[in-house]
């Protein structure tokens, strides 16, 4: 399930620069692809949570897979007509399907064992998620752009008009077969999930949630609202900023690389995902054996601040950093700015897996509501890339990454103080 999350989510990193060329979009328009995908988490989180209450985990996951398959099929008319709003509708439907899967799976993983080791369990799932993120742009490029010349926004703009139109048409049609294949695979998997048996997760007693409510406030627990748990609300805000910077790092690297003429721009998201896989592996080994969830979160925020400053100050032409890190392996080298964007994956890797257990800690009977609130924090993936796009057109793509500095500052605040708050 987590592999599917990763593959479909990080396909956006290749899809954004691809559709920018196919639909001849501005940078802000291209980032609407991510916006429509992630805004579904806000619009559909509570409705999907209600559906999940009625269907249970297993049928809910099967339903989510079916919805994603429908979204993939919508790419067929979108590719045939090259009408951008149909692509956006397809992205929204896919995001809606993922919403119900995410709402079910994350608290499920947290509740499978001791909460102190929940981050390690999420890290294990995250390894599969981000490994899929490594593969998705590469598979997309090999299937969709196979037989077509390597193109980026810079080279496409330099083509004669007739040649550009013909190439764009070929690129658009090449989307049909891969997305039909994904829809079929997801449909089969939905049927499989109807038949398998998942372990039963016992909910905490209502008394546990009531005791925490009484500790927070003297009013009866039955009158408590989920927004009166500070560590949960601040955790949701932290997730908003985290998902925002994660999507900026993963989905704008291709746009930015394409704009400065980097080859194979549709595969650049894979570099960010490799860094995240390494980060998840570190989290799996170190949490909670060597460091606490709180320390891991703080370390991630501080590394994010350092790397963002490096992006702002580094060169668009020098490839020294990537040459030293992986050039000797024969892997494509990148300008230093793009390299530091990719390395943000390392800083972002341990944020999701540490915020979830910290934010859901001691919620008792309110855990399901808390999970829905955290899922809504994924809206950061819709909003912050758009902010980046607006800033990019105003002050330039490299300088626009400055928007990530306050995001990492808030995550650091949550790691130091916010996760400990029990009263407003």
C-alpha positions as CSV (number, residue, x, y, z in Angstrom):
1,X,0.0,0.0,0.0
2,X,2.8,2.4,0.9
3,X,4.6,1.5,-2.3
4,X,1.4,2.6,-4.2
5,X,1.3,5.9,-2.3
6,X,4.8,6.6,-3.3
7,X,4.6,5.6,-6.9
8,X,1.5,7.7,-7.6
9,X,2.4,10.7,-5.5
10,X,5.9,11.1,-6.8
11,X,4.8,10.5,-10.4
12,X,3.9,14.2,-10.1
13,X,7.6,15.2,-10.1
14,X,7.8,13.9,-13.7
15,X,4.3,14.8,-14.7
16,X,4.7,18.5,-13.8
17,X,7.5,19.4,-16.2
18,X,6.1,17.0,-18.8
19,X,2.6,18.6,-18.8
20,X,4.2,22.0,-18.8
21,X,5.6,21.2,-22.2
22,X,2.6,19.3,-23.5
23,X,0.0,21.9,-22.5
24,X,2.4,24.9,-22.9
25,X,2.0,26.1,-19.4
26,X,3.5,28.8,-17.3
27,X,5.3,27.6,-14.1
28,X,2.3,28.6,-11.9
29,X,-0.1,26.8,-14.2
30,X,2.1,23.7,-14.1
31,X,2.1,23.7,-10.3
32,X,-1.7,23.5,-10.4
33,X,-1.1,19.8,-11.1
34,X,0.3,19.4,-7.6
35,X,-2.3,21.8,-6.2
36,X,-5.3,19.7,-7.4
37,X,-3.7,16.5,-6.2
38,X,-3.0,17.7,-2.7
39,X,-6.1,19.9,-2.2
40,X,-8.1,16.7,-2.5
41,X,-6.8,15.8,1.0
42,X,-8.4,18.9,2.5
43,X,-11.7,18.7,0.6
44,X,-12.1,14.9,1.0
45,X,-10.5,14.2,4.3
46,X,-13.6,14.4,6.5
47,X,-16.0,12.8,4.0
48,X,-13.5,9.9,3.5
49,X,-13.1,9.6,7.3
50,X,-16.9,9.2,7.5
51,X,-16.9,6.6,4.7
52,X,-14.1,4.7,6.6
53,X,-16.2,4.6,9.7
54,X,-18.9,2.8,7.8
55,X,-16.7,0.5,5.6
56,X,-13.9,-0.3,8.0
57,X,-10.2,-0.4,7.1
58,X,-10.3,-3.3,4.5
59,X,-13.2,-2.2,2.4
60,X,-12.1,1.4,2.7
61,X,-8.7,0.6,1.2
62,X,-10.3,-1.4,-1.6
63,X,-12.6,1.6,-2.3
64,X,-9.6,4.0,-2.3
65,X,-7.8,1.8,-4.9
66,X,-10.9,1.8,-7.1
67,X,-11.1,5.6,-7.0
68,X,-7.5,6.0,-7.9
69,X,-8.0,3.6,-10.9
70,X,-10.9,5.8,-12.1
71,X,-8.6,8.9,-11.8
72,X,-6.0,7.1,-14.0
73,X,-8.6,6.3,-16.6
74,X,-9.4,10.0,-16.8
75,X,-5.9,10.6,-18.1
76,X,-7.0,8.9,-21.4
77,X,-9.4,11.6,-22.6
78,X,-7.0,14.2,-21.1
79,X,-4.1,12.9,-23.2
80,X,-6.2,12.6,-26.4
81,X,-7.5,16.2,-26.2
82,X,-4.5,17.7,-24.3
83,X,-7.1,19.8,-22.4
84,X,-5.4,20.9,-19.2
85,X,-8.5,21.1,-17.0
86,X,-9.2,17.3,-17.6
87,X,-5.7,16.6,-16.3
88,X,-6.5,18.6,-13.2
89,X,-9.8,16.7,-12.7
90,X,-7.9,13.4,-13.0
91,X,-5.4,14.6,-10.4
92,X,-8.1,15.5,-8.0
93,X,-9.8,12.1,-8.3
94,X,-6.5,10.3,-7.8
95,X,-5.8,12.5,-4.7
96,X,-9.3,11.7,-3.4
97,X,-8.6,8.0,-3.6
98,X,-5.3,8.4,-1.8
99,X,-7.0,10.4,0.9
100,X,-9.0,7.4,2.1
101,X,-5.9,5.1,1.9
102,X,-3.8,7.6,3.9
103,X,-6.5,8.1,6.5
104,X,-6.7,4.4,7.2
105,X,-3.1,3.3,6.9
106,X,-1.1,5.8,9.0
107,X,-3.0,5.4,12.4
108,X,-3.2,1.7,11.6
109,X,0.6,1.6,11.5
110,X,0.9,3.7,14.7
111,X,-1.5,1.4,16.6
112,X,0.2,-1.9,15.5
113,X,2.6,-1.7,18.5
114,X,4.2,0.5,21.1
115,X,4.0,4.2,20.4
116,X,7.7,4.8,21.2
117,X,8.6,2.6,18.2
118,X,5.9,3.9,15.9
119,X,8.3,6.1,14.0
120,X,10.4,3.0,13.2
121,X,7.4,1.2,11.8
122,X,6.4,4.2,9.7
123,X,10.1,4.4,8.6
124,X,9.9,0.9,7.3
125,X,6.7,1.7,5.3
126,X,8.4,4.9,4.2
127,X,11.3,3.0,2.7
128,X,8.8,1.3,0.4
129,X,7.0,4.6,-0.3
130,X,10.2,6.5,-1.2
131,X,11.7,3.5,-3.1
132,X,8.6,3.8,-5.3
133,X,9.3,7.5,-5.6
134,X,12.7,6.7,-6.9
135,X,11.3,4.4,-9.6
136,X,8.3,6.4,-10.6
137,X,10.0,9.2,-12.6
138,X,12.4,6.7,-14.2
139,X,9.6,4.4,-15.2
140,X,7.5,7.3,-16.4
141,X,10.4,8.7,-18.5
142,X,11.2,5.3,-20.0
143,X,7.6,4.5,-20.9
144,X,6.3,7.9,-21.9
145,X,9.4,9.4,-23.5
146,X,10.8,6.2,-25.0
147,X,11.5,6.8,-28.7
148,X,11.2,10.5,-28.3
149,X,14.2,12.9,-28.1
150,X,15.3,14.2,-24.7
151,X,13.5,17.5,-24.3
152,X,13.3,20.2,-21.6
153,X,11.5,23.6,-21.6
154,X,14.6,25.4,-22.9
155,X,15.1,23.1,-25.9
156,X,11.4,23.0,-26.7
157,X,11.2,26.7,-26.9
158,X,14.1,26.7,-29.4
159,X,12.3,24.4,-31.8
160,X,10.6,25.6,-35.0
161,X,6.8,25.9,-34.5
162,X,5.8,22.9,-36.7
163,X,8.3,20.5,-35.2
164,X,7.3,21.6,-31.7
165,X,3.6,21.0,-32.3
166,X,4.3,17.5,-33.7
167,X,6.5,16.6,-30.8
168,X,4.0,17.8,-28.2
169,X,1.2,15.7,-29.9
170,X,3.4,12.6,-29.8
171,X,4.3,13.3,-26.1
172,X,0.6,13.7,-25.1
173,X,-0.6,10.5,-26.8
174,X,2.3,8.5,-25.2
175,X,0.6,9.0,-21.8
176,X,-2.4,6.7,-22.7
177,X,-0.9,3.2,-22.5
178,X,0.9,3.6,-19.1
179,X,-2.1,5.1,-17.4
180,X,-4.5,2.4,-18.7
181,X,-2.0,-0.2,-17.4
182,X,-2.0,1.5,-14.0
183,X,-5.8,1.6,-13.9
184,X,-6.0,-2.1,-14.6
185,X,-3.4,-3.0,-12.0
186,X,-5.1,-0.9,-9.3
187,X,-8.5,-2.4,-10.2
188,X,-7.1,-5.9,-9.7
189,X,-5.4,-4.9,-6.4
190,X,-8.8,-3.4,-5.2
191,X,-10.4,-6.8,-5.7
192,X,-7.5,-8.5,-3.9
193,X,-8.0,-6.2,-0.9
194,X,-11.6,-7.3,-0.7
195,X,-10.5,-10.8,0.0
196,X,-7.5,-10.6,2.2
197,X,-7.7,-10.5,6.0
198,X,-6.1,-7.6,7.9
199,X,-5.2,-7.7,11.6
200,X,-7.7,-6.1,14.0
201,X,-6.5,-3.0,15.9
202,X,-8.1,-2.5,19.3
203,X,-9.0,1.1,20.0
204,X,-8.1,2.6,23.3
205,X,-10.9,2.8,25.8
206,X,-13.0,5.9,26.1
207,X,-11.8,6.2,29.6
208,X,-8.2,6.8,28.5
209,X,-9.3,9.7,26.2
210,X,-11.5,11.1,28.9
211,X,-8.6,11.0,31.5
212,X,-6.4,13.1,29.1
213,X,-9.3,15.5,28.5
214,X,-9.7,16.0,32.3
215,X,-6.0,16.6,32.6
216,X,-6.1,19.3,29.9
217,X,-9.3,21.0,31.1
218,X,-11.8,20.5,34.0
219,X,-14.8,20.4,31.6
220,X,-16.4,17.0,30.9
221,X,-14.6,14.9,28.3
222,X,-17.8,14.6,26.3
223,X,-17.7,18.4,25.6
224,X,-14.1,18.4,24.4
225,X,-13.3,19.3,20.8
226,X,-10.4,17.8,18.9
227,X,-8.9,21.3,18.4
228,X,-8.4,21.6,22.2
229,X,-5.4,19.3,22.0
230,X,-2.4,21.7,21.4
231,X,0.1,19.0,20.5
232,X,-2.2,17.7,17.8
233,X,-3.1,21.0,16.3
234,X,0.5,22.2,16.2
235,X,1.4,18.8,14.8
236,X,-1.1,19.3,11.9
237,X,0.4,22.7,11.2
238,X,3.9,21.2,11.2
239,X,2.7,18.6,8.8
240,X,1.3,21.4,6.6
241,X,4.7,23.0,6.4
242,X,6.5,19.6,6.1
243,X,4.4,18.3,3.2
244,X,4.8,21.7,1.5
245,X,8.6,21.7,1.6
246,X,8.6,18.0,0.7
247,X,6.5,18.6,-2.4
248,X,8.5,21.7,-3.3
249,X,11.7,19.7,-3.1
250,X,10.3,16.7,-5.0
251,X,8.0,18.4,-7.6
252,X,9.8,21.6,-8.4
253,X,13.3,20.1,-9.0
254,X,12.2,19.0,-12.4
255,X,10.7,22.4,-13.3
256,X,13.8,24.2,-12.0
257,X,16.2,21.8,-13.7
258,X,14.3,22.1,-17.0
259,X,14.4,25.9,-16.8
260,X,18.2,26.0,-16.5
261,X,18.7,23.3,-19.2
262,X,19.5,20.2,-17.1
263,X,19.2,17.0,-19.1
264,X,16.6,14.4,-18.2
265,X,14.6,16.9,-16.2
266,X,11.7,14.5,-15.8
267,X,13.9,12.1,-13.8
268,X,15.3,14.6,-11.3
269,X,12.7,13.8,-8.7
270,X,14.4,10.4,-8.3
271,X,17.5,12.1,-6.9
272,X,15.3,13.7,-4.1
273,X,13.7,10.3,-3.5
274,X,17.0,8.5,-3.2
275,X,18.0,11.0,-0.5
276,X,14.7,10.3,1.3
277,X,15.2,6.5,1.1
278,X,18.6,7.0,2.8
279,X,16.9,9.2,5.5
280,X,14.2,6.6,6.1
281,X,16.8,3.9,6.5
282,X,18.6,6.0,9.1
283,X,15.3,6.5,10.9
284,X,14.6,2.8,10.9
285,X,18.0,2.0,12.4
286,X,18.3,4.9,14.9
287,X,14.7,5.5,16.2
288,X,14.3,4.8,19.2
289,X,17.5,2.9,19.7
290,X,19.9,5.8,19.4
291,X,17.8,8.9,19.2
292,X,14.2,9.9,20.3
293,X,11.5,10.8,17.8
294,X,11.7,14.4,19.1
295,X,15.5,14.6,18.5
296,X,15.1,13.1,15.0
297,X,12.5,15.8,14.2
298,X,14.7,18.6,15.4
299,X,17.7,17.3,13.5
300,X,15.7,17.2,10.3
301,X,14.4,20.7,10.7
302,X,17.9,22.1,11.3
303,X,19.3,20.2,8.3
304,X,16.5,21.6,6.2
305,X,17.4,25.1,7.2
306,X,21.1,24.6,6.3
307,X,20.3,23.0,2.9
308,X,17.9,25.8,2.0
309,X,20.5,28.4,2.7
310,X,22.9,26.4,0.5
311,X,20.3,26.4,-2.3
312,X,20.0,30.2,-2.1
313,X,23.8,30.8,-2.2
314,X,25.1,28.1,-4.6
315,X,26.0,28.0,-8.3
316,X,23.7,27.1,-11.2
317,X,26.6,26.0,-13.3
318,X,29.2,24.3,-11.0
319,X,28.6,20.6,-10.5
320,X,31.3,20.1,-7.9
321,X,29.0,18.9,-5.0
322,X,27.3,16.1,-7.1
323,X,30.6,15.1,-8.6
324,X,32.1,14.5,-5.2
325,X,29.0,12.8,-3.8
326,X,28.0,10.5,-6.7
327,X,29.7,11.5,-9.9
328,X,32.4,8.8,-9.4
329,X,29.6,6.2,-9.6
330,X,28.8,7.3,-13.2
331,X,25.5,8.8,-12.1
332,X,24.5,12.1,-13.8
333,X,26.0,15.1,-12.1
334,X,23.9,18.2,-11.4
335,X,24.4,21.9,-10.8
336,X,25.0,22.6,-7.1
337,X,21.6,24.3,-6.7
338,X,19.8,21.2,-8.0
339,X,22.0,19.0,-5.9
340,X,21.0,20.8,-2.7
341,X,17.3,20.6,-3.7
342,X,17.7,16.8,-4.0
343,X,19.5,16.6,-0.7
344,X,16.5,18.2,1.0
345,X,15.0,14.7,0.7
346,X,17.5,13.6,3.4
347,X,16.2,16.4,5.7
348,X,12.6,15.7,5.0
349,X,12.7,11.9,5.4
350,X,12.3,11.7,9.2
351,X,9.7,14.4,9.6
352,X,6.5,12.6,8.7
353,X,7.4,9.5,10.6
354,X,8.1,11.5,13.8
355,X,5.2,14.0,13.7
356,X,2.5,11.3,13.5
357,X,3.3,9.5,16.8
358,X,4.1,12.8,18.6
359,X,0.8,14.4,17.5
360,X,-1.4,11.3,18.1
361,X,0.2,10.6,21.5
362,X,-2.4,10.1,24.3
363,X,-5.4,11.0,22.2
364,X,-7.3,7.9,23.2
365,X,-10.8,7.8,21.7
366,X,-10.0,10.9,19.7
367,X,-7.3,9.2,17.6
368,X,-9.5,8.8,14.5
369,X,-10.5,12.5,14.5
370,X,-6.9,13.4,15.2
371,X,-5.8,11.3,12.2
372,X,-8.3,13.1,9.9
373,X,-6.9,16.5,11.1
374,X,-3.4,15.5,10.4
375,X,-4.3,14.2,6.9
376,X,-5.8,17.7,6.2
377,X,-2.3,19.0,6.9
378,X,-1.3,17.5,3.6
379,X,-2.8,20.6,2.1
380,X,0.6,22.1,2.4
381,X,1.5,20.1,-0.7
382,X,-1.1,22.1,-2.6
383,X,-0.5,25.6,-1.2
384,X,3.3,25.9,-0.8
385,X,4.3,24.8,-4.3
386,X,1.9,27.5,-5.6
387,X,3.6,30.1,-3.3
388,X,6.9,28.9,-4.8
389,X,5.6,29.3,-8.3
390,X,4.4,32.9,-7.6
391,X,7.7,33.7,-5.9
392,X,9.6,32.1,-8.8
393,X,8.0,34.3,-11.4
394,X,8.6,37.4,-9.2
395,X,12.1,36.9,-7.9
396,X,13.5,33.9,-9.8
397,X,13.4,30.2,-9.3
398,X,16.5,29.9,-7.1
399,X,15.7,32.8,-4.8
400,X,12.1,31.5,-4.5
401,X,13.3,28.6,-2.3
402,X,13.6,31.1,0.5
403,X,9.9,30.3,1.3
404,X,11.1,27.1,3.0
405,X,13.0,28.8,5.8
406,X,10.0,29.8,7.9
407,X,8.6,26.3,7.3
408,X,11.6,24.5,8.8
409,X,11.7,27.1,11.7
410,X,8.1,26.1,12.7
411,X,9.0,22.4,12.5
412,X,11.9,23.0,14.8
413,X,9.6,24.8,17.2
414,X,7.3,21.9,17.2
415,X,10.1,19.5,17.9
416,X,11.4,21.6,20.8
417,X,8.2,22.8,22.5
418,X,5.0,22.3,20.5
419,X,4.8,18.5,20.8
420,X,4.9,18.8,24.6
421,X,2.0,21.3,25.0
422,X,-1.0,19.9,26.8
423,X,-2.8,23.2,27.3
424,X,-3.3,26.2,25.1
